[in-house]
Amino acid sequence: MAAFTTVGIAAEMQKIDKTAKNVERACKAKVGTKFSFGGGKLLAEKLAENAPKRTGGLAESVKAGAVKYDAGNGYYCKVAPDGKNAQGESYAKIGNILEYGRSNMAARPWFNPTMEQSESEVTQAMQA
């Protein structure tokens, strides 16, 4: 049986590992909410600005979640209304009803138009 031994590569492997950790940290920072330049934080702010403000609860509920990683999509975070109002209704449900309307109420789109208008700015913030 043969054996394969390398010498002198340990230091290079440590450099690669350190670089990989720095890249992961930078990606999480750019996508998330930890810093003011994070795409998730910026998008949450844009959505909160454009959310219907009857009581202000919907706008205040828009949050960017934790940064996650998926091999198919890379780093991402969910940005959406979170929580419930005083009557126990989900802010996500309220936002959906406002966005698409219902039989007795016309739609008042705010989420999708904001996403479309903010896409370039959010992407640039993450790429900077």
C-alpha positions in Angstrom: 0.0 0.0 0.0 1.3 3.5 -0.9 1.1 6.6 1.2 0.9 10.2 0.1 2.4 12.8 2.4 2.6 16.6 1.8 5.0 19.0 3.5 4.7 22.7 3.8 1.1 23.1 2.7 -0.4 23.6 6.2 0.4 27.3 6.2 -1.3 27.8 2.8 -4.3 25.8 3.9 -4.7 28.1 6.9 -4.5 31.2 4.6 -7.3 29.7 2.4 -9.4 28.9 5.4 -9.0 32.4 6.9 -9.9 33.9 3.5 -13.0 31.7 3.3 -14.1 32.8 6.8 -13.6 36.5 5.9 -15.7 36.1 2.7 -18.5 34.4 4.6 -18.5 37.2 7.2 -18.5 39.9 4.5 -21.4 38.2 2.6 -23.5 37.9 5.8 -22.8 41.6 6.6 -23.8 42.7 3.1 -27.0 40.7 3.0 -28.2 41.1 6.5 -29.0 43.8 9.1 -25.9 43.9 11.2 -24.7 47.1 9.5 -26.4 50.1 7.9 -25.2 48.9 4.5 -26.8 45.5 4.6 -29.3 44.8 1.8 -31.8 43.2 4.1 -31.8 46.3 6.4 -32.1 48.6 3.4 -35.0 46.7 1.9 -36.8 46.5 5.3 -36.5 50.3 5.6 -37.8 50.8 2.0 -40.8 48.5 2.7 -41.6 50.2 6.0 -41.5 53.7 4.2 -44.0 52.5 1.6 -46.3 50.3 3.8 -49.8 51.7 4.3 -49.8 53.7 7.5 -53.3 53.5 8.9 -52.0 52.7 12.3 -48.3 52.3 11.6 -48.2 48.8 12.9 -47.6 47.2 9.5 -44.7 49.5 8.8 -43.1 48.8 12.2 -43.5 45.1 11.7 -41.4 44.9 8.6 -38.2 43.1 9.6 -35.2 41.4 7.9 -34.6 38.0 9.3 -31.4 36.1 10.0 -29.0 35.6 7.1 -29.0 32.0 5.9 -27.1 30.1 3.2 -28.4 27.8 0.5 -26.1 26.3 -2.0 -28.6 27.1 -4.8 -29.3 30.7 -3.9 -26.3 31.7 -1.8 -26.7 34.1 1.2 -30.1 35.5 1.7 -32.5 36.8 4.4 -36.2 37.0 4.5 -37.7 40.5 4.6 -41.4 40.6 5.5 -44.0 41.9 8.0 -43.6 39.9 11.3 -45.8 39.6 14.4 -49.4 40.3 15.1 -51.5 43.4 15.8 -53.5 44.1 19.0 -56.5 42.1 17.6 -54.3 39.1 17.0 -54.2 39.4 13.2 -50.9 38.5 11.5 -49.2 41.6 9.9 -48.1 39.3 7.0 -51.8 38.5 6.4 -52.8 42.2 6.6 -50.0 43.1 4.2 -51.1 40.4 1.8 -54.7 41.6 1.9 -53.6 45.2 1.2 -51.3 44.1 -1.6 -53.9 42.0 -3.4 -57.2 43.2 -2.1 -60.3 41.0 -1.6 -63.8 40.8 -2.8 -65.0 43.9 -0.8 -61.7 45.8 -1.0 -59.6 47.1 -3.8 -55.9 46.2 -3.9 -53.4 48.8 -2.6 -50.1 47.4 -3.8 -47.1 48.4 -1.7 -44.9 45.4 -1.3 -44.2 44.3 -4.9 -43.8 47.9 -6.3 -41.3 48.6 -3.5 -39.4 45.5 -4.2 -39.2 46.4 -7.9 -38.2 50.0 -7.3 -35.6 49.1 -4.7 -34.0 46.1 -6.4 -31.2 48.1 -8.1 -30.4 50.1 -4.9 -30.4 47.1 -2.7 -28.2 45.1 -5.1 -25.7 48.0 -5.4 -25.6 48.3 -1.6 -24.7 44.6 -1.3 -22.1 44.7 -4.1 -20.4 47.9 -2.7 
